[in-house]
């Protein structure tokens, strides 16, 4: 059997296994569900370091220490957030409106796991699925199979040890495009969770299933003149260099208010950022942008700035944390203004927060609409304007966007699937949680009795139409009475006419 056929058959087998497990788990109590989810999160947290090492070694991208943080974020912090959620039984009762709501699991979740965040995404998607009493089948990226399979094995083992039926957590070991399509289109796959490239997300939306997909980020961050400049620059550097820039929520460009631009440049240099010369910028464009002009060379994703510079044909100091390219336009004229999943940052200077805002909107429209935007400012009026008016569903204030958008440095729901809303072609603008993987059944009792006004108007006609026919005996009596009355009238007429004629004679 060739590889594609093996992958298709594996997808079918795993979905069947997951469906059987989910049917059994659907009867679990809230206490049982929480015990299973807690065991899974604990196992993932304990394995955060070896899983991070596996991910870095297999994918050859990212930063080990940061992948450890992501694994613990997807286990410890996520568990803290979702454990109090009620996902079993009656969720809400409104005695005044006489409505009750009941949690119903969706079934089998089909999940696409990216190469950029393989183990943390697997942990996250498994936990939110099982918390909602679903089973999950994950299709890993071909470059991240071993680490994703190991994460799935640990999670499944922990779930079973806590009393879950075997088969709640499954990972394909022979992923392929055909196998992933079989997973997505299987009749027992209830809902899809897609994290990956734009082509994969588009495929998910055409699979004929309910789906949550994420869009590209291309996140801009604005440094306005009232900002705490040192903190703002440190935040941008920390965000863009976190796991070598592979998060779609990481800063891709910074837009600096002109009066503070010189100071911001100096602070970036102090943070060990390298401002590229014109020739170095051209070298980066040649290396990073494919001949088609679309997307980014995958060989730069999650690589160090030193390695990216070397492969582009120039050298930077070994301590360099970030490459910065100065840009004047957005779009094909300056192709590095697009999303860059690596520690390369676009740098714009605009005079005034309004102009900064216009530039940020251009950047969002060039591949990041609806996703996230950062603003560093102490002016609450400016911050409020950004919140009210800008086309991004996550406005991160005075923090880095990379891990602010996912809920690490902010109060957002902890998540590694971030909906870009209708602007970005998604059904939701939320950070995806277990509540997105539940169906809600509702029961309503009569609150306002209804009487059709036509019923009274037509009452008499309806009553007449439905009156019973007279019995045969009664009909005969009525007929006899009618004949007698007719004879009496005839006699009266005859007597009258006789009297009338006699009078005339």
Steps between C-alpha positions, in 0.01 A plus 500: 500500500645839405548782751188694402275195531654414837436856616137491383440166671664621821278808504190284461611258771584776746171682446311174559701440818442857616127482430465186711695657787300822479167319521614342825649822637185699417338353813779619731417730789659841543716358778621216277572737211700734721699213646597386149585852381704566814700181450568590137618851587723372780663244271558763231649746746738239640613417146530865391879489472549169316213585265661838426831330428331252268324783315817704447706198396241374253378825344833686517319820585425712802662541842505215750445717809204672338344170393517390864304815591243428229455141619441618856270776377293240311480278807529691830356839406236349275391256770467783751267678258284211380471285813224715660294488179181298518482285188271218618128509573293812546713809437246771575146532634285811476195453721353833391517425128451127567796397282760231572823432309672163478857421386524248216842392365560536127666161452832442325725803448727490196805715570783627282824554694769733357872447487561835672330410831455123483503376859338803662221503241441126546474546877268798467265344245480171688418670830225726367349210304490257792374770738194520274466116501623467144763268358772634271699377201800715411684520170855625564720681253729250322803681648364463855361147514717347774459780753125532437446124526693496829289784638186312399625177655566670835159667498315179408686302764420759767133510398468122524675495838231740626217277382437614142421242232788422262491703180420851621833643375637384165782618272561386144844345456494508118359842417453606140278742314272213399489362853421841644219543248363160603506613863327828422229347282427188705131469585580459871720810518278763658709817502842616378768700682753632249833659577742519210576674175236692308461221241426246773250731667322552166484122454340468843229750411412302186479162676128530563534499879459765770849645541709741702792625295763762568623761259847650456612763748728765350454679831610866520600664826490879542735691729328832564689802637359471855607137539749370753755464222744265672223259595334528159820410316576216741147366452530508121838326509371237744192441287675479165777275628272270703554152357679666208183679387291195404180610674250661261435757774862619512584855394582518129546876472540787741359844416677775693377853569751737333592716805631194687644307204866580573467392861316182399777412253762538770299281736466228237876503445550474877273194490744345247287560192682548169368767259564367150663716234336548160712223348427265792131570462519403132689184593228409749230558241677272252536224760169533684255570217437215251524579126120491481487794742256310720559399859834453671781254434426218750872465566497823704210404728612476861870553423742722689581849366866405468413196287253696286760771432766241417275321254398832346868577439612739774634480853369644826648478851445167673303666781239646260144432616303665221535626142318827426424620147389859444193518279312783330215317328267208556445233237697351213718812476637417846438123527649477848192686623315165502479239776846368586512197730858572602694768693487758219306818581372775271562858623280795399512863619186716481424843644213487749289216628241550226761437228639209703150361511451531124824312440397229745171453317689463171710226659196318635338512158816350351440161655390548861153653500301418811784336692689717752657842546730644766501855636760643739371826644412677825228706332169336587319693228733357236467151647120526499497615137706195404262273691187653348611544139784274384434185290648247742313295758783497755644833606800436724592803710852555635603136463652281235247364255659158450394358835259780591253399230499137614422599858838460671570863594136611474165388636391354167389137494816284478498355148719403207217532247405865454202582281539805271123545472303572187763754390751216481258247354419315823172430680643633828727773634550313828791319655369143470403327827306185597177699475552525123498118482161457668153498356244666727158341525222728627164426660235771525162488674202715408550852629234701314192299396399577144145516359454549127273805448347327198375226730234729664394659172436167341352333809135510382580381149713221638228402750233494226714293271566249774132480636361142491223412246148440647401138572257323253210502755541871566523569125165313444330696779620827357374401155150407635478824690590693189225326293239568771590865509465519122144349516393749768614792288313364199177468702528857631548632146194305371278631783611856436435483126146352555408782739640757258293369206173488710544862598534612139182309399 
